[in-house]
Amino acid sequence: MKLLIADDSKAMRLVIGHMLRQAGYKGHQIVEAADGEEALVMVDKENPDLIISDWNMPGKTGIEVLQKLREDGNKTTFGFVTTEVSTEMRALAENSGAAFLIGKPFTPEDFQRALDTYLA
C-alpha cells in the first residue's frame, strides 16, 4: 500500500512515518509532499492508497487539497494530522470527505484507532 504524507515540516513528515511504524503499519511505501500544491501533484503522479495531510500548509491548505480531490472525483482515503482541532474543523473535515482527524500531540494508539479500518 502506498501512503502520501503531506506536511510543510520535514520533521513532522518523519515523525508521522515513525509513528505509523510504531503503530504496527510496516512495509508500506511512503511518499511525501511539502505543501498542498505538491500534494496534488503527488496524488496524480503516485496514486496513493491513503493520504495523511496537515491542515495548515502554504500554497493550498490540507482542506483545500481534500476539497479539490473530491471535486475532481478522487475518492482516495484522506485524513488529517494537525495541531489545531476544533469542533468546526472536525465538522468541515467530515463534511468534505475526510476519514479521520488526529490532533497533535498524538500517540501510536491514535493512529491505530484512526487507521485500522484502512491499513489493517
CORDA-V705818 format. One record per residue. N is the residue number from 1. RES is the residue in one small letter. SS is DSSP state (helix for helix, strand for strand, loop for the rest). OMEGA is omega in radians with two decimals (none if undefined). Layout:
n->{N;N}
res->{RES;RES}
ss->{SS;SS}
omega->{OMEGA;OMEGA}
This chain:
n->{1;2;3;4;5;6;7;8;9;10;11;12;13;14;15;16;17;18;19;20;21;22;23;24;25;26;27;28;29;30;31;32;33;34;35;36;37;38;39;40;41;42;43;44;45;46;47;48;49;50;51;52;53;54;55;56;57;58;59;60;61;62;63;64;65;66;67;68;69;70;71;72;73;74;75;76;77;78;79;80;81;82;83;84;85;86;87;88;89;90;91;92;93;94;95;96;97;98;99;100;101;102;103;104;105;106;107;108;109;110;111;112;113;114;115;116;117;118;119;120}
res->{m;k;l;l;i;a;d;d;s;k;a;m;r;l;v;i;g;h;m;l;r;q;a;g;y;k;g;h;q;i;v;e;a;a;d;g;e;e;a;l;v;m;v;d;k;e;n;p;d;l;i;i;s;d;w;n;m;p;g;k;t;g;i;e;v;l;q;k;l;r;e;d;g;n;k;t;t;f;g;f;v;t;t;e;v;s;t;e;m;r;a;l;a;e;n;s;g;a;a;f;l;i;g;k;p;f;t;p;e;d;f;q;r;a;l;d;t;y;l;a}
ss->{loop;strand;strand;strand;strand;strand;loop;loop;loop;helix;helix;helix;helix;helix;helix;helix;helix;helix;helix;helix;helix;helix;loop;loop;loop;loop;loop;loop;strand;strand;strand;strand;strand;loop;loop;helix;helix;helix;helix;helix;helix;helix;helix;helix;helix;helix;loop;loop;loop;strand;strand;strand;strand;loop;loop;loop;loop;loop;loop;loop;loop;helix;helix;helix;helix;helix;helix;helix;helix;helix;helix;loop;loop;loop;loop;loop;strand;strand;strand;strand;strand;strand;loop;loop;loop;loop;helix;helix;helix;helix;helix;helix;helix;helix;helix;helix;loop;loop;loop;strand;strand;strand;strand;loop;loop;loop;loop;helix;helix;helix;helix;helix;helix;helix;helix;helix;helix;helix;helix;loop}
omega->{-3.13;-3.13;3.02;3.05;-3.14;3.12;-3.12;3.09;3.09;3.13;-3.13;3.08;3.11;3.13;3.14;3.08;3.10;-3.13;3.08;3.11;3.11;3.13;3.08;-3.12;-3.11;3.05;3.09;3.06;-3.14;3.00;-3.02;3.01;-3.06;3.09;-3.08;3.12;3.13;3.11;3.13;3.09;-3.10;3.08;3.12;-3.06;-2.98;-3.13;-3.10;3.08;-3.10;3.10;3.04;-3.00;2.91;3.10;-3.07;3.10;3.08;-3.12;3.03;3.06;3.11;-3.14;3.08;3.08;3.13;-3.11;3.11;3.12;-3.12;3.10;3.13;3.10;3.14;-3.08;3.14;3.09;-3.00;3.08;-3.08;2.90;-2.98;-3.14;-3.09;3.08;3.09;3.09;-3.14;3.13;3.11;3.14;3.13;3.12;-3.13;-3.12;3.12;3.07;3.10;3.13;-3.11;3.03;3.14;3.12;3.04;-0.04;-3.08;-3.14;3.04;3.13;3.07;3.11;3.11;3.13;-3.07;-2.94;-3.09;3.14;-3.01;-3.03;-3.09;none}
